[in-house]
Amino acid sequence: MSPSSITQTTPSWPFVPVSDRLPGSALSSVRGMENQAMSDADGRYLVLVTGYAAAGKTTLAPRIADDLGALWISRDRIHEMVYSGWEPQHPALTQDDYDPRVAGSVYYEGRVVWNIFLWMLQRATTKTAVVADTPFNHDWNRDMFHAAAETIDVPIIEVALHGDPGTLLDRARRRAASGTVHQVKARFSVNPDRYFSGDYQPVLTADQVITVDTTDLGAVQTSRIANAVREKLAMEPAR
């Protein structure tokens, strides 16, 4: 089956229940959906929102989570926390020739971030439905995910975002210059050779993937993505 295609307040923590993000009259009904998901094993699943830098992952993922009544986990938030743990500033953000080696040791920040992220996915999916946004920019983090996925006993769907490379690169550069994103995202997401030189390759097989063109990010309807996820889940065999 070929992939489906759809066109049309960032919190400080990496995982945020929907009920903590919605005020007013919607709160009680959303809490009810969360409680139902936690008590009903059939309501557990994992939706990965993936794609190149500036494809709209952290813009769309929380909205998709809202539409599905799921928990949102952001790998970017974990990434930012790890880099913010350096005082006064992580050397990779200030040095062009940053070397993570110290004497005979090497500090792999990326692996720390991914170990935390994957552990959270493994634990959270035992209780509730999860929507998680992340890039897959390297073979090693794809390998780490596939190994972790063997222990995640819920259906997994990927929403793979793509768009015109020039538009995405321009969006990444404008975002970096705006001062509104963490320095680690501003510094490392504007590399045209690494992130925008070819088509984004989903991490899952085609029958588990929904592709979404985000060249015009404002035209993307997350309610349609949520419906496509529900349709995929209805076709997914039990794990």
N, C-alpha and C positions, 0 to 999 in steps of 0.2 A: 504494500500500500504506500503510495507516495505521501509526503507530508502535507498536512492541511495548510492553507494560507489565508490570512486575514489581513485586510487593509482598512482602513478607515482614517507637609510638615514632617519632615524627616526627623524621627526620634534619634536619641543619642545611643540607644542600646541596640545590640545586634538582633535581638528577638523581641517582638512587641505583640502581645495579644491584641486582636482587633478591638476588644472592649476598652483597651487603654487608649485607643486612638479616636474613638467616636464619642462625641458628647451627646447630651440631650436624649430625646425620646427613642433614638435607635439603640441606646445602650442595653436595655433589658432584653430586647429581641436578639441582639448580637451575642450577648452572654449566653442566651439560651442555645444558640447555634453552636457556640464553643463547647458548652457542657454536653450537648448531644454528640458532637464529634468525639469528645473524650470518652464517652460511655459506649459508643457504638463502634466496634472494630471495623465494620464495613465502611465507616466514614473516614478512615485513615488513608492518606496517600501523600505523595511528595510531588510537587510541581517545581521544576527547575526553570528559572527565567535566565537565559544565557544570551551571549552575544558579545560583539566587540565593544570596546570603550565607546561611550557616548551613544550607544544604540538605544538607551532608555530603560535599562534594567531596573535601576533604583527608582525611576519615575513610575514604571508600570507595575512592578512586583507588589508594592503595598496595595495598590488599587485592585489588582487581581485577587489578592488575599481578602480584601474587603468583600469583593463580589462573591467569593467562595465561602466566606466565613471561616477562614483558615488563619493559622499562625504565620507571621512573616519573619523570616530569618535573613539577615543581610551579611554576606561575607565581607562586603566593603566596610561595614561598621567594625567588624573584628580586625580587619586590615588596618584601619585607621587607629584603633586602640593600641595595637601592637607598636605601630610607629610612634604614636604619641607617648608611649611609655619611656622614651628616651628623653632625658633632660640635659640641656635645655632644648635640643633638637636632634633628631636622628641624622647622623652624618651623611646618609644617602640623599638627604634633601638639600644638602649644602655643598657636597663635593662631587665633582664630575668623575673623579677617579676613586670613588668609594670602594674599599676592599673589605669584605666581611670577615676576613681572616685576622685572628689575634693570636700571635704565637703559633701554637700547633692546633688551634681550634678554629672552626668556621661556624658562624651563627646564621642559620638558615631561617630568616624571618618568614619567608613564604611557606615553608613547611609547618612552622608553628601556627600560622594563620589557618592553613588547610586542616591540620589536625584538630584544632578547636572547632572549626566549621563542620567538619564531617562528624565529629563526636556529637555535636548539637543535633545534626540531622538524625543520627542513629537513635538518640534518646527521645527527641521530640516526636518522631513518627511512631513511637510506641504508644503515644497518648492521644494524638490529634492529627488533623490534616495540616500540612505545612506547604507554604510557598516560599522558596528560597532563591535569591538572586545571586549570581556569581558569573564571572568570566571563566573560560577555560583556555588560557593563553599558552600553556605548555603541555608537552606530553606527560611530564611527571605528575601534574595535578589531575590530568585525565586518568592516569593509572591509579592514583590514590583514590579517586572517586569510584572507579569500577571495583576496586578491592573492597571499599566500604559498602558499596551498594549490595554486595553479596549478603550483608548482614541486615539489610533494610527490607523487612518482609511486607512491604506495602507496594501498590502500583506506583510507578514513577513515570511522569509525563514531562517532556521538555518543551518549553515555549522558547524557540530559538529566534532571536531578533536579528534582523539584517537590514541593510539599507544601502543607498548610494554611498560608496566609499568617500567621495569628496565631501558630501554633505555631513557624514559622520565625523570626518577629520576636522572640518570647519566648526562643528558643534563642540568637539573636544577642545579645540583651541580657544573658542569663546568662553567655554566653561572654565578652563584653566586661568584665563585672564580676568575672570570676573571676581575672583577672591572669595567666592561663595562655597567652594569645595575644599576638602582637606588637601594639604600640600602633596601628599603621596599620590592622590588621584590627579592633581594638576600636573605633576612632574612626569609621571610615568604613563599617561594615557594619550599622549600626543605624538607617539612614534609611528609615522606612516608606514615604515618598513615592517614593523612587528605586527601591527594591529589592523592595517587597512589594505594590505597588498594582495589579498585574495578573498574568496568567498569564505564566510564563517562556516565551520564544520561542526554540526551538532555533536554532542557526546553520546547520545542514545541512538538507537536504530530508527529507521524512517517511520515505522509504524507507531513509535512512541513520541513523535515530534510534531509540533504545530509550529509552522513558520509564520512570522509576522514581519511585514515590511514597515520599518519605522522611519523611513526617509522623511515623511511628514508626521512627526511624532504626535502633533496635536490632533490629527485625524484618527488616531488609533482608538478603537472602542474596547475598553477592557471587559465590558459585559459580554461582548461577542467572543473574546478570548476565553472567558470563564465558561461560556456555554460549550465551546469547542473542547475544553478540558473535560467537562462533564460527559460529553459524547465519547471522548477517548476512554475515559474511565469505565464507561458502560461496556466497552468492548474489550477491556483488559481482563485477561484470565487471572484468577486468584494466584498469589505468590505463595 
